[in-house]
Amino acid sequence: MIARSLRWRLLLAAAGAILLALALAWVFMTLLFERHLERRLEVELTRDALGLVADLAFDAQDRLALERQPVDARMDKPAGGYYWQVSSPAGVLRSRSLWDSALPVPPQVPADGWRLQRQPGPFNQSVMVLERTLLIDSDRPAVVVQLAQDTTALSTARGEFGRELAVFLLVLWCVLTVAAWLQVSVGLRPLRRIPAELEAMERSADARLPPQSLQEVQPLVDSINALADVRQKDLEQARRRASDLAHGLKTPLAALAAQSRRAREAGAADAADGMEQAISTIRLVVDGELARMRLARLRGNRGASADVGEVVERLANVIEHTEKGETLALGIDVAPGLRLPFEPEQLSEIMGALMENAARHALRQIRVTAAPTATGVRVAVEDDGPGLPVGRLRALQEDQGQSLDSSGYAGDGLGLLIVRDLVRSSQGRLHFGSSALGGLQVTIDW
């Protein structure tokens, strides 16, 4: 259900994005809080360090002494968590809290400012150490002043802050997820009216979706309306073709009736031949309309794919087993693996009509070629027959909107007119010309 629901997809995407953003916020806010605690600690240590330095002095024996002990009780308690140490060549002074331990003195301690760093301390504690090299007396050597404080309190404060912040952000995530659900519901509300409006379009070919107030929805409405326009045009074209079929049947039926009367009167074989020819013409017209109907069902079938070489070979095999085909040489030159986005039946309708027309008029040879081009695929069918007059080629090439019987091509030319319509319905371009073999060449560009 979730995979098929746009609402759930948007909601899950929003909830995931919010959760990720809040998780990153938790990490950075925790780090900022820890950095804030360290700055506060640095201020306190610097203040105490300056007080300690103010009480340092050298006695008459050049020994370092502290005139007044710091008042912080943690410095008087062994392992109290707050320590000071002053190191000089003459000796080391340190707080009672260090007891028998000492703070490690780095080989390089800055003299131009206080340095704060985290390092292992006494009694297996992790401490923040503030240190600096100072010159107490110009006649005396420099000393290293160090103050250190246990970071357990910092870690505890950071952990408590992180837990409380996580609870707050979790509640905030729930609130923002509900807000995202409301936003998605409001955003998708305009789409709820479209199914009912589409039902009206199903009942009436003239119905269209009304304009939408939201500019994001309007392109969808325009596309649906454009599709409805195409459907209406197809219906009108189907009605027009049905009319063409009715007109195309009139003349063959009249001829069939005349031949039938002659057959009844004389019983001659000529009458039977005439009837057979009329019936063949009727079959051509009916087959053409049936081909259009099948194409209409196949139109828009996305994901279809037809192997051009396979379709041509199958049609060539059929032609070769006909009486006329046994006397013809069929040359096939199709690029290997060449495919078109049609159903195989749709391509067979087009290629079958062209190859059958070529076989009907060819003297000795038919040639079928297909190859990819810079813009698509080109297919050509040519023969060495008599071809068509220039006037007929021009009329076939030009789309004059005429009916099939009014074109004057009842019989052979009718099949080419049907192919022309089929190709144009499949978004192709059809070209009629003279073949190098001497007959007709029909080229299709998809």
Secondary structure, DSSP 8 states (H G I E B T S, - for coil): --TT-HHHHHHHHHHHHHHHHHHHHHHHHHHHHHHHHHHHHHHHHHHHHHHHHHTEEE-TTS-EEESS----GGGTSTT-SEEEEEEETTEEEE-GGGTT------S---SSS-EEEEEE-GGG-EEEEEEEEE-SSTTS--EEEEEEEESHHHHHHHHHHHHHHHHHHHHHHHHHHHHHHHHHHHHHGGGGHHHHHHHHHHH-TT------S-TTTHHHHHHHHHHHHHHHHHHHHHHHHHHHHHHHHHHHHHHHHHHHHHHHHH--HHHHHHHHHHHHHHHHHHHHHHHHHHHHHHTT-TT--EEHHHHHHHHHHHHHTSTTGGG-EEEEEE-TT-EESS-HHHHHHHHHHHHHHHHHH-SSEEEEEEEE-SSSEEEEEEESS----HHHHHHHHS-----TGGGT-TTHHHHHHHHHHHHHHTT-EEEEEE-TTSSEEEEEE-
